[in-house]
C-alpha cells in the first residue's frame, strides 16, 4: 500500500492538484480583501454608506447575518468570473495548438506521365 501511495503522489496529477489548492487559497485571500476593502466601500458610496457586513436581522435569539451572505456572493461571483476567464483562455490556447498540429489535407495526386503512357499502351494493346 505504501508503494501504491508513493506512485500516486509522484504522479503529476496529485502535485498539480496540491499546487492548485494552495494557489486557490491564496487567491481566495486576495478576493476577500478585494471585496471587503474595495468593492463593498465602493458599493456603499452608491447606496448611502451601507456596510454589507453589518446588515443583519434577528428573530428571537437567532441573528441572521445577511450582509455576510451578500459578501460571500460577491466573492463567489468574482472567483467564478476569474476561473471562467482562465478556462476560456486555456481552451483558446489548446484549440490554437491543435489547429497548428493538424496536418494539411493532402491534395489528390494526378497521375504521372509514365502512368498515363502505360495506360495508353495498355489501351492500344487491348484493341
C-alpha positions as CSV (number, residue, x, y, z in Angstrom):
1,X,0.0,0.0,0.0
2,X,2.9,2.4,0.7
3,X,4.3,1.8,-2.7
4,X,1.0,2.5,-4.3
5,X,0.6,5.7,-2.3
6,X,4.2,6.7,-3.4
7,X,3.2,6.2,-7.0
8,X,0.1,8.2,-6.6
9,X,1.9,11.1,-5.0
10,X,4.7,11.0,-7.6
11,X,2.2,11.4,-10.5
12,X,1.8,14.9,-11.9
13,X,-1.9,15.0,-11.2
14,X,-1.6,14.9,-7.4
15,X,1.1,17.6,-7.5
16,X,-0.9,19.7,-9.8
17,X,-3.9,19.4,-7.5
18,X,-1.8,20.4,-4.5
19,X,-0.5,23.4,-6.3
20,X,-4.0,24.4,-7.4
21,X,-5.3,24.2,-3.8
22,X,-2.5,26.3,-2.5
23,X,-2.9,28.9,-5.2
24,X,-6.7,28.8,-4.7
25,X,-6.4,29.5,-1.0
26,X,-4.0,32.4,-1.7
27,X,-6.4,33.7,-4.4
28,X,-9.3,33.5,-2.0
29,X,-7.5,35.7,0.4
30,X,-6.9,38.3,-2.3
31,X,-10.5,38.2,-3.4
32,X,-11.7,38.5,0.2
33,X,-9.5,41.6,0.6
34,X,-10.8,43.0,-2.7
35,X,-14.4,42.6,-1.7
36,X,-14.1,43.8,1.9
37,X,-11.7,46.6,1.3
38,X,-12.6,47.9,-2.2
39,X,-15.9,46.6,-3.6
40,X,-18.0,47.0,-0.5
41,X,-16.9,50.6,0.3
42,X,-17.4,51.5,-3.4
43,X,-21.0,50.0,-3.4
44,X,-21.5,51.7,0.0
45,X,-20.9,55.1,-1.6
46,X,-23.7,54.5,-4.1
47,X,-26.2,53.1,-1.6
48,X,-25.6,55.6,1.1
49,X,-22.7,54.3,3.1
50,X,-24.2,50.9,4.0
51,X,-21.7,48.4,5.2
52,X,-22.9,45.0,4.0
53,X,-21.2,43.0,6.7
54,X,-23.3,45.0,9.3
55,X,-26.6,44.1,7.7
56,X,-28.4,41.6,9.9
57,X,-31.8,40.9,11.5
58,X,-32.9,38.8,14.4
59,X,-35.8,36.6,15.2
60,X,-35.9,35.7,18.8
61,X,-32.3,34.7,19.9
62,X,-31.3,33.9,16.3
63,X,-29.2,36.5,14.4
64,X,-29.2,36.3,10.6
65,X,-26.1,38.0,9.1
66,X,-27.5,38.9,5.6
67,X,-24.5,41.2,4.9
68,X,-22.0,38.3,5.3
69,X,-24.0,36.3,2.8
70,X,-24.0,39.2,0.3
71,X,-20.2,39.5,0.8
72,X,-19.9,35.7,0.1
73,X,-22.0,36.0,-3.1
74,X,-19.8,38.9,-4.3
75,X,-16.7,36.9,-3.6
76,X,-18.1,33.8,-5.4
77,X,-19.0,35.9,-8.5
78,X,-15.5,37.4,-8.7
79,X,-13.8,34.0,-8.3
80,X,-16.2,32.4,-10.8
81,X,-15.5,35.1,-13.3
82,X,-11.8,34.7,-13.0
83,X,-12.0,30.9,-13.3
84,X,-14.2,31.4,-16.4
85,X,-11.7,33.7,-18.0
86,X,-8.8,31.3,-17.1
87,X,-10.6,28.3,-18.6
88,X,-11.6,30.3,-21.7
89,X,-8.0,31.4,-22.3
90,X,-6.7,27.8,-21.8
91,X,-9.3,26.5,-24.2
92,X,-8.3,29.0,-26.8
93,X,-4.7,28.1,-26.4
94,X,-5.5,24.4,-26.7
95,X,-7.5,25.0,-29.8
96,X,-4.7,27.1,-31.3
97,X,-2.3,24.3,-30.6
98,X,-4.4,21.5,-32.1
99,X,-5.0,23.6,-35.3
100,X,-1.2,24.0,-35.7
101,X,-0.6,20.3,-35.3
102,X,-3.3,19.1,-37.7
103,X,-1.7,18.1,-41.0
104,X,-2.9,19.9,-44.1
105,X,-5.3,17.8,-46.2
106,X,-3.4,16.1,-49.0
107,X,-4.3,17.2,-52.4
108,X,-5.3,14.4,-54.8
109,X,-2.3,13.5,-56.9
110,X,-2.6,13.4,-60.6
111,X,-1.1,10.5,-62.5
112,X,2.4,10.9,-63.7
113,X,3.3,10.9,-67.3
114,X,4.7,7.4,-67.1
115,X,1.4,6.2,-65.7
116,X,-0.5,7.9,-68.4
117,X,1.7,6.4,-71.1
118,X,1.3,3.0,-69.5
119,X,-2.5,3.3,-69.7
120,X,-2.4,4.4,-73.3
121,X,-0.1,1.5,-74.1
122,X,-2.5,-1.0,-72.4
123,X,-5.4,0.5,-74.2
124,X,-3.7,0.2,-77.6
125,X,-2.6,-3.4,-76.8
126,X,-6.2,-4.4,-75.9
127,X,-7.5,-3.2,-79.3
